[in-house]
Amino acid sequence: MFPYKEALVTGASRGLGKAFANALLAQGVTVWGTSRDGQRLPVGVQPLSLDLSSPESLTACIAQLRENAPEIDLIINNAGGGVFCPFSIFPAESLDSQWQTLLAAPISLCREFYPLFARRCHGAIVNVTSLAGTFPIPCMSAYSAAKAGLGAFTRTLMLEAAGTGVAVIDLQPGDYATDFNASLNQPEHNASPWSKRVWQCCEEHVKNAPSAEHAARKLLRALQHQRSRVLITGSFFQATLGPLMARLLPEWAVRWYLRQYYT
Ligand SMILES: NC(=O)c1ccc[n+]([C@@H]2O[C@H](COP(=O)([O-])OP(=O)(O)OC[C@H]3O[C@@H](n4cnc5c(N)ncnc54)[C@H](OP(=O)(O)O)[C@@H]3O)[C@@H](O)[C@H]2O)c1
């Protein structure tokens, strides 16, 4: 039997979040799903409006969950998007919204629900970070930084959650075939030959990437074990060989490889 009864999946309108929501529904879990437009959510999901870049929207969403989802025992902090732009011309106003969306808001949701789960000695928190936290992507500096920060937070929470009955998972996806690239915010004056080359690499990754359902199967299997862990998912190269290489090689060699790869 699936160990959790009621879940929140942020960003459930498409991509990985939609696949997580559908997989949980198939297990008989009650799923609350968020989107900036509460209408776009899959059938069967309890809809919530949430714009993570707005602290007011987050407060309203938490209030709704407190009132309507008393048995919630699983949080999947999935929603996210990025800005693709060399740092030298990165729009200053986008920095705050990246931290808020990718780091501050997911941590606030953990702050809301982790103490409740710990008191009940039951529950799970999944923070969707990224392999970009380990293998940074040029032109995505704020995104990579926010994901690395969320990963560090998640692994800290794992230490604190040991023995409480709460499972904490740092889900680090490699590339998946979703609308993620299409929805990246790209400032118009961003077209240097090098950033075009980096963009081409990102597009090629997505063409050959596994489907979102692959990530959902991996995550559900991990949740069945009710144990904290870092879960790296994606193609064999990204999820297995890449991390192995990063463990065995010195840091400068990994950086050299990435620089060659994106040039
Ligand atoms: N796909 C990949 O290759 C990949 C790799 C590593 C990590 N990830 C991470 O996986 C997560 C899901 O990405 P995806 O690939 O499924 O992307 P996606 O297809 O673009 O879906 C993104 C989801 O997040 C929601 N969202 C975006 N910005 C939001 C905001 N400011 N406030 C609230 N919701 C917001 C969107 O909902 P609405 O537009 O309906 O509001 C949508 O449901 C993200 O955290 C991403 O960083 C993805």
PDBQT file of the ligand as one rigid body, heavy atoms in Angstrom, charges set to zero:
ROOT
HETATM    1  N1  LIG A 301      12.717  19.275 -17.282  1.00  0.00    +0.000 N 
HETATM    2  C1  LIG A 301      13.947  19.228 -16.900  1.00  0.00    +0.000 C 
HETATM    3  O1  LIG A 301      14.819  18.880 -17.693  1.00  0.00    +0.000 OA
HETATM    4  C2  LIG A 301      14.343  19.541 -15.465  1.00  0.00    +0.000 A 
HETATM    5  C3  LIG A 301      15.639  19.227 -15.055  1.00  0.00    +0.000 A 
HETATM    6  C4  LIG A 301      16.015  19.499 -13.756  1.00  0.00    +0.000 A 
HETATM    7  C5  LIG A 301      15.130  20.083 -12.874  1.00  0.00    +0.000 A 
HETATM    8  N2  LIG A 301      13.877  20.395 -13.294  1.00  0.00    +0.000 N 
HETATM    9  C6  LIG A 301      12.969  21.003 -12.327  1.00  0.00    +0.000 C 
HETATM   10  O2  LIG A 301      11.758  20.289 -12.304  1.00  0.00    +0.000 OA
HETATM   11  C7  LIG A 301      10.700  21.158 -11.949  1.00  0.00    +0.000 C 
HETATM   12  C8  LIG A 301       9.567  21.009 -12.943  1.00  0.00    +0.000 C 
HETATM   13  O3  LIG A 301      10.029  21.410 -14.222  1.00  0.00    +0.000 OA
HETATM   14  P1  LIG A 301       9.365  20.908 -15.585  1.00  0.00    +0.000 P 
HETATM   15  O4  LIG A 301      10.453  20.361 -16.408  1.00  0.00    +0.000 OA
HETATM   16  O5  LIG A 301       8.184  20.089 -15.326  1.00  0.00    +0.000 OA
HETATM   17  O6  LIG A 301       8.982  22.339 -16.222  1.00  0.00    +0.000 OA
HETATM   18  P2  LIG A 301       7.634  22.848 -16.911  1.00  0.00    +0.000 P 
HETATM   19  O7  LIG A 301       7.080  21.824 -17.832  1.00  0.00    +0.000 OA
HETATM   20  O8  LIG A 301       7.979  24.195 -17.449  1.00  0.00    +0.000 OA
HETATM   21  O9  LIG A 301       6.615  22.996 -15.669  1.00  0.00    +0.000 OA
HETATM   22  C9  LIG A 301       6.860  23.958 -14.681  1.00  0.00    +0.000 C 
HETATM   23  C10 LIG A 301       5.724  23.963 -13.684  1.00  0.00    +0.000 C 
HETATM   24  O10 LIG A 301       6.025  24.921 -12.668  1.00  0.00    +0.000 OA
HETATM   25  C11 LIG A 301       4.983  25.887 -12.604  1.00  0.00    +0.000 C 
HETATM   26  N3  LIG A 301       5.577  27.205 -12.372  1.00  0.00    +0.000 N 
HETATM   27  C12 LIG A 301       6.535  27.826 -13.090  1.00  0.00    +0.000 A 
HETATM   28  N4  LIG A 301       6.825  29.023 -12.560  1.00  0.00    +0.000 NA
HETATM   29  C13 LIG A 301       6.016  29.171 -11.478  1.00  0.00    +0.000 A 
HETATM   30  C14 LIG A 301       5.836  30.180 -10.511  1.00  0.00    +0.000 A 
HETATM   31  N5  LIG A 301       6.512  31.335 -10.526  1.00  0.00    +0.000 N 
HETATM   32  N6  LIG A 301       4.907  29.977  -9.543  1.00  0.00    +0.000 NA
HETATM   33  C15 LIG A 301       4.186  28.855  -9.504  1.00  0.00    +0.000 A 
HETATM   34  N7  LIG A 301       4.307  27.853 -10.389  1.00  0.00    +0.000 NA
HETATM   35  C16 LIG A 301       5.220  28.005 -11.364  1.00  0.00    +0.000 A 
HETATM   36  C17 LIG A 301       4.226  25.813 -13.934  1.00  0.00    +0.000 C 
HETATM   37  O11 LIG A 301       2.870  26.106 -13.697  1.00  0.00    +0.000 OA
HETATM   38  P3  LIG A 301       2.015  27.268 -14.407  1.00  0.00    +0.000 P 
HETATM   39  O12 LIG A 301       2.777  27.745 -15.607  1.00  0.00    +0.000 OA
HETATM   40  O13 LIG A 301       0.731  26.558 -14.765  1.00  0.00    +0.000 OA
HETATM   41  O14 LIG A 301       1.842  28.281 -13.334  1.00  0.00    +0.000 OA
HETATM   42  C18 LIG A 301       4.400  24.344 -14.308  1.00  0.00    +0.000 C 
HETATM   43  O15 LIG A 301       3.395  23.554 -13.735  1.00  0.00    +0.000 OA
HETATM   44  C19 LIG A 301      11.296  22.570 -11.894  1.00  0.00    +0.000 C 
HETATM   45  O16 LIG A 301      11.588  22.915 -10.554  1.00  0.00    +0.000 OA
HETATM   46  C20 LIG A 301      12.587  22.433 -12.688  1.00  0.00    +0.000 C 
HETATM   47  O17 LIG A 301      13.554  23.378 -12.263  1.00  0.00    +0.000 OA
HETATM   48  C21 LIG A 301      13.456  20.146 -14.574  1.00  0.00    +0.000 A 
ENDROOT
TORSDOF 0
